[in-house]
């Protein structure tokens, strides 16, 4: 009977921790999109990825770093 003095407070602490974890998960958006990941598994995404490559001609052999950049062309807007 004396074990109840230990088990009841421990169970209340455990329930409090479970409620706190559940509220944290709801507030952080863990349950926002329950169907999206399931639909992504069955989506047929077999399209090949086309990578654009910069083609250098034989006459254009200068180093790109030696050329001054125009103001409209920033390093982040160029694609290699």
N, C-alpha and C positions, 0 to 999 in steps of 0.2 A: 504494500500500500504506500510505503514511503517513496517508492520509485516514481510514483505519479508526481511528486514535487519536483522531480528532475525532468520527466518526460513532457509534461504539459508546457513548461516554459521553453524547452527546446523545440517543441513542435510549433509554438507560436513564433519563435524566432525564424524557423525554417519557412513558415508560411509568409512571414514578412519579407524575407529575402526573395522568395518566389514572386510575390506581388511586385516588389521593386524591379526585378529583372524583366517582368512582363511589361510594366509601365515604361521602362527604359526602351524596350524593343519597339513598343508602339510609337513613342515619341521620336525615335531615331529613324522611323520609316521602314522598318523591317517587313511590315505587312502591307505596304503600299500597292505593290503589283504582284499579286499571287499567280496570275495566269500567264504573264509575259514570258518568264523563263521556260514554262512548259511548252508554249507555242514555238519558241526559238529552237527547241530540240527537233521538232518535226518539220520545220521550214526547210525547203529544198534550196540550198544556197550553193549550187555547183558552178556558178558563173566564174570564169577565170578572172583573176585580177590582172588588169593591164597596167604595166608600169611604163611610164614615159621616160625614155632615156635621152640624154642630150647627145646629139650626133655632131661630132666634130668633123669638119671637112679638112682635106689636106692643106688647103691654103690658109686656114685659120688655126695656126699652131701657137699663137701667143698665149701666154699664161693669163688666166682670168684675174689673178690678183694684181697684175701690173696695170690693168685697165682701170681708169677712174669710173666709179659708178655714177649713174645719173641719179638725181634726187628722187625720182619716182621708183627707182629700183633699190630695194633694201635687201640685206642678206636673208631676211626671213621670207621675202616674197619670191625668191628664186627657188626653182626646183632642180635638183641634181639628177 
